[in-house]
């Protein structure tokens, strides 16, 4: 779970950057990487097709969340809208990480992480 927290912190930091471009694609790539990493922890690599499908789904979800974030940020006084974007990114990535981990935990009960020797 510590990796899920690290991905959430990284996603929040990336979403908070004042970039002139959309961060949606970058966050979707981060989420796909998290899925692949968690699958690797459980010795079940995620196929390329599943990664591409997940990435497309995350891109669409991210576009919707960006719409919500811009609407919510309009209610935040001053230029603190980056806090809203960072918070939404962190919550979404953390929730997604918990769901992915729960999926693999149900599939492989009792599996313990072991570092490569």
N, C-alpha and C positions, 0 to 999 in steps of 0.2 A: 504494500500500500504506500510505502514511502516514495516509490517511483510515481505513483498517481499524484501524490502531493507535489512532487517536483515538476511534473508536467503541468499541473494546474498553475503553479507559480510562474513557470516559464510562459504559459499562454497568457496569463494576466499581464505580465511584463511586456510581452509583445503587443497585446491589444492596447496597452497604455501609451505606446510610442506615438508621437504625433507625425505619422507618415502621411504623405499626400495621396497615397494609394490605399485601397481597401486591404485590411489584414485578414479577410475571410479565407482566402486561399492558403495563407501561411498557417492559420489556426487549423484548417482542415488537414493540412499535411502533418501538423504536430499530432493531431488526434489519430490519424492513420498510423503514424510511427508508434504511438502509444499502444495501439491494438497489436501491432506486430511485435513490439517488445514484450507485452504481457503474454502473448501467445508463445513467444520464445521461452519465457520463464516456465511455462507449463509444457515445454517440449512439443508444442503443437504449432508449427509455423502457419501463418495465415497466407493463403495462396494469393497470387497476383490479381486474379479476377476478383476475389473478395476484397482485397485492398482497394482496387479501383472502384468497385461498387460502394464501399464504405466512404471513400473520398468524395464521390459524387453526392452521396447522401449528406455528408457533413457540409459540403459546399452549399447545398440548397438550404439546409438547416441554418447555416451561418448567415446566409442572406436574410432569412427571416429574423434571426436574432439581431442582426445589424439594424434592421428597420425598427425593432423594438427598442434597441439601445439608443438610437438617435431620437426617438420620441421621448424616452425617459430622460435623456440628457438635456432635453429642452427645458425641463422643469428644474434642473439643477442650476443654481445661480453661479454666474462667473464661468471661467474656463475649466471647471472641474468635471467636465463630461468624461474625461479619460478615466475617472474613478468608476463611473457607471460601466464603461466598456470593459475595464479590467475586472470588475466584479462579476459581470455576466460571463466573461470568458472563463474565469476561475471556477465559478459554480457549474457551468456546463461541462468543462473538462473533468472536474472532480466527480460529478455525477456519472458521466460517461465511463470514467475509470472504474468506479465502483460497480457499475453494471457489467462491464467487461470482466472484471475480476470475479464477480459473482457467477457469471456464465461459466468461466473456466473452473471455478471451485465446485460447482455442481457437476461438471463433467469429469473432474479429476479430484474427488474428495480425498483429503489427507495429503495431497501432494505438497512437498516442502521444497522451497527454493534452495538450490545448491549451486554455488559458483563453479564455473568450469575450472578444471584443474590444469 
